[in-house]
Amino acid sequence: MQTRYTQAAPAEPLEFIGGGGRIGVVALATDLNIEADLRRMAPDGVEILTNRVLNRNPLTADNLRAMAADISRAAAGILPGARIDALIYACTSGAAVIGEAEVMRLLRAGRAGGDGGDGHDGGADLPCTTPVTAALAAFGCFSARRISILTPYPEAINRELAAFFSQRGIAVINMHGLGIENDTDMTGVTVDSITQAAADACHPDADLLFISCTALRAAQVIHRLETRLDKPVVSSNQALLWHALKLMKTPSKIPGFGRLFRH
């Protein structure tokens, strides 16, 4: 029996997926948390689209710098040839060590030459952010100049991060690290442990508490911490989503994830 093949056009025009916005995420190959965190917070209609950059443990400045060679490749692999509205590089310590400007150059280089869906180059004018870029913007919302920081990192990386913020006029009053060198292990830190460590790390004189690292499940405890500390709490993933929405000019008041989403 001979097979007959037929073809018909869809009855209706194709639906545009991600009508509320498409956020591309260049995540670390070893990060267990970033997609879950961003999707948990994202408003309806906003799509989170991820590709992963090659990285290696242990967490050292040299290994973070080595990631730079793969950022453009990872950015190019997110819906190639199709529109995205903002692009995130999702590594706080990596952005601090490699540098904001260089990370954004590499992100846009990966999208260069692609049609963003409106006839413009997909990379040249694409809004981009990093966790440290987003954090600085969040600090500005609260007029915060003196901060406490909790990280899962070893001391050498904490010093890099503190230097980054200090060079941008932010006084790091104190920093508490959990001394973890494996990125995947960072997601295993329980939310109760994060809550207690964060409360212990927050200095009374700090304008706010920053919880660093996209692999740490900190977004889930921000509301609880703000109630306990009576001051703003900013986490890497919370700040990333807030800043990406702001860059897309689609800010949303998202309940349950801290005071930042009220801005």
C-alpha positions, 0 to 999 in steps of 0.5 A: 500500500502506498503512503499518501502525504498531504500538507495544509497550512495552520488554520490560524496565524502562528502564535508568537511565543513569549509575548511578555518578553524573551530573556536569554540566559547564559548560565554556567554548565554547573549551575543547578538553580538559575532556571528554576529561580528565574522561572519561579519569579518571572511574570506570566508570558515572560519566557526564560531561554537558557544556554550554558557556558563551559566552566570548571571547578574548583571556583578560582579566579583563573577558572572564572576568567577562562569562561570568557572564551565560551561566552559568545558561543553560548550566547549565539546558541539561544534561539539563533536567528530569532528575537530575544529581548534581553540577555543575561550572563548568570555568574556573579563572581565571573562578571566581577572577575572578567569585568562587566564591559567585557562580558557584555561585549562578548554577549553582544558579539555572540548575537551580532549579525542576527536579525532580532526580528525587527530588522535590526542587528540582534547584538549591537543594541541588545539589552544585556546585564550581569548579576553585578550590574543588576546588583548595582542598579538595585543598590541605587534603588535603595540609595544603599552605599554601605552593604553586607554580603553573604556568599557561598564562595571561598575567601579569595573570590570574596576578596575579588567581589568586595574589591569590585563593589568598592571600586564602584563606590559601595562600602562593603562593611562585612562579607561572610563566605561559606567556603564552597569551591564546587558550584553544584554544591552551592545549590545544595545549601538548604534554604534554612541554612541560607536564612540563618547565615544571611541573618548572621551576616547582616551588619546593623549599620548596613543599608541592605544585605546582598546575597551573591551567587546564581547557584544559591537558592536565596530568592526563596528566602528574601521575603522572610529575611526582609521581615526579620531584618527590617531592611532590603535584601537583594539576591543575584537572581532576584536582581537579574530578573528585576533588571532584565524586565527593567531593561525590556521596559516591562517592569512588574510588581512581583509579590513574594520576592522582596522590596526590589520588585516594588520599584 
